[in-house]
């Protein structure tokens, strides 16, 4: 197992004296335990660290990508990553602040464990002296009896402190309340850190700052049971201009799985980020050096209309997640849709994904172009559609339409058509056979 081609070409030549300094500059440190001691430990020795990913969906998303790239930066600095897939904790569910999670079947969780493990493997190197290891917390949780769990682990947790955790507190004060199942989640996560400390000499856990309560349960347990100290590094939540979780709006998450978010849609997402957020995202999600990012920031200020920073961001992140080949295909599709390339030369899957991301409709060959303008929402009425055609502003498969009675007479690859009004307003047509 090895990293993706785009990640494999990265190095630790970041221009910083140590990885902690780089993480701070990239805005990836929200809070930690004993910052000075952790920085010293990261600089003076090779640490084993872990980050956990629960299989609560069939794919990882952008929030998970933040952690995977932090892990890669630490690995490049010589540290030893453990990728924990929560085969056990995924059966329970981390408490959300708003409502109880729906429990998935054991079969579903097992399937998602495999998928998420395969995804995570692409972002780290599993070779060499500090090659990553994949672990599953079901391996040590499933054989444990409930009595042993309560006696050996549960006795070290105080209910008062557990109640003070943010997610638990929020749920207690809501109509939904919280079940004993989800209330116990932090004990299971604490046990994970203890097990990895014992098995792998793991002394650092990485996670999001919204997980701080769960993260500290592990360090507390290690201190109580082993009399030793361990570290936590919590990254800040990445948010958009409205303060919402970046790339995870309600019902519209940006996934790493191509079946859930196509490379084309993924590329377009990054291409359209706001100017005010672009430089921070370049720091978090790319391996570009400080000098390269500073240069892109200068271009963003002097020539914002060129969107050089967004284009570089979109190219780098899409290449990391989906490969350079998929990124080039997404760029070619974007250009061809706007008349700067040959539509019939595109990869079929990329074209389909691109049209699916646009306003679209289904139609048969012979349908009127003016009618299709209305059906796709490019114009408000049939008369407006005819007027747009008469004014020379309508294109079908990048060919200008000048006849108000023109019909859909040809399909790309026998299945698709691209309708455009003006320079930038696009719609897709899927041909019914």
Rosetta blueprint (number, residue, H / E / L):
1 X L
2 X L
3 X L
4 X L
5 X H
6 X H
7 X H
8 X H
9 X L
10 X L
11 X L
12 X L
13 X L
14 X L
15 X L
16 X L
17 X L
18 X L
19 X H
20 X H
21 X H
22 X H
23 X H
24 X H
25 X H
26 X L
27 X L
28 X L
29 X L
30 X L
31 X E
32 X E
33 X L
34 X L
35 X H
36 X H
37 X H
38 X H
39 X H
40 X H
41 X H
42 X H
43 X H
44 X H
45 X L
46 X L
47 X L
48 X E
49 X E
50 X E
51 X E
52 X E
53 X E
54 X E
55 X L
56 X L
57 X L
58 X L
59 X L
60 X L
61 X E
62 X H
63 X H
64 X H
65 X H
66 X H
67 X H
68 X H
69 X H
70 X H
71 X H
72 X H
73 X H
74 X H
75 X H
76 X H
77 X L
78 X L
79 X L
80 X E
81 X E
82 X E
83 X E
84 X E
85 X E
86 X E
87 X L
88 X L
89 X H
90 X H
91 X H
92 X H
93 X L
94 X L
95 X L
96 X L
97 X L
98 X L
99 X L
100 X L
101 X L
102 X L
103 X L
104 X L
105 X L
106 X H
107 X H
108 X H
109 X H
110 X H
111 X H
112 X H
113 X H
114 X H
115 X H
116 X H
117 X H
118 X H
119 X H
120 X H
121 X H
122 X L
123 X L
124 X L
125 X L
126 X L
127 X L
128 X L
129 X L
130 X L
131 X L
132 X L
133 X E
134 X E
135 X E
136 X E
137 X L
138 X H
139 X H
140 X H
141 X H
142 X L
143 X L
144 X L
145 X L
146 X H
147 X H
148 X H
149 X H
150 X H
151 X H
152 X H
153 X H
154 X H
155 X H
156 X H
157 X L
158 X L
159 X H
160 X H
161 X H
162 X H
163 X H
164 X L
165 X L
166 X H
167 X H
168 X H
169 X H
170 X H
171 X H
172 X H
173 X L
174 X L
175 X L
176 X L
177 X L
178 X L
179 X L
180 X H
181 X H
182 X H
183 X H
184 X L
185 X H
186 X H
187 X H
188 X H
189 X H
190 X H
191 X H
192 X H
193 X H
194 X H
195 X H
196 X H
197 X H
198 X H
199 X H
200 X H
201 X L
202 X E
203 X E
204 X E
205 X E
206 X E
207 X E
208 X E
209 X H
210 X H
211 X H
212 X H
213 X H
214 X H
215 X H
216 X H
217 X H
218 X H
219 X H
220 X H
221 X H
222 X H
223 X H
224 X H
225 X H
226 X H
227 X L
228 X L
229 X L
230 X L
231 X E
232 X E
233 X E
234 X E
235 X E
236 X L
237 X L
238 X L
239 X E
240 X L
241 X L
242 X L
243 X L
244 X L
245 X E
246 X L
247 X L
248 X E
249 X E
250 X L
251 X L
252 X E
253 X E
254 X L
255 X E
256 X L
257 X L
258 X L
259 X L
260 X L
261 X L
262 X L
263 X H
264 X H
265 X H
266 X H
267 X H
268 X H
269 X H
270 X H
271 X H
272 X L
273 X L
274 X L
275 X H
276 X H
277 X H
278 X H
279 X H
280 X H
281 X H
282 X H
283 X H
284 X H
285 X H
286 X L
287 X L
288 X L
289 X L
290 X H
291 X H
292 X H
293 X H
294 X H
295 X H
296 X H
297 X H
298 X H
299 X H
300 X H
301 X H
302 X H
303 X L
304 X H
305 X H
306 X H
307 X L
308 X H
309 X H
310 X H
311 X H
312 X H
313 X H
314 X H
315 X H
316 X H
317 X H
318 X H
319 X H
320 X H
321 X H
322 X H
323 X L
324 X H
325 X H
326 X H
327 X H
328 X H
329 X H
330 X H
331 X H
332 X H
333 X H
334 X H
335 X H
336 X H
337 X H
338 X L
339 X L
340 X L
341 X L
342 X L
343 X H
344 X H
345 X H
346 X L
347 X L
348 X H
349 X H
350 X H
351 X H
352 X H
353 X H
354 X H
355 X H
356 X H
357 X L
358 X L
359 X E
360 X E
361 X E
362 X E
363 X E
364 X L
365 X L
366 X L
367 X L
368 X E
369 X H
370 X H
371 X H
372 X H
373 X H
374 X H
375 X H
376 X L
377 X L
378 X L
379 X L
380 X L
381 X L
382 X H
383 X H
384 X H
385 X H
386 X H
387 X H
388 X H
389 X H
390 X H
391 X L
392 X L
393 X L
394 X E
395 X E
396 X E
397 X L
398 X L
399 X E
400 X E
401 X L
402 X L
403 X L
404 X L
405 X L
406 X L
407 X E
408 X L
409 X L
410 X L
411 X L
412 X E
413 X L
414 X L
415 X L
416 X E
417 X E
418 X E
419 X E
420 X E
421 X E
422 X L
423 X L
424 X L
425 X E
426 X E
427 X E
428 X E
429 X E
430 X E
431 X E
432 X L
433 X L
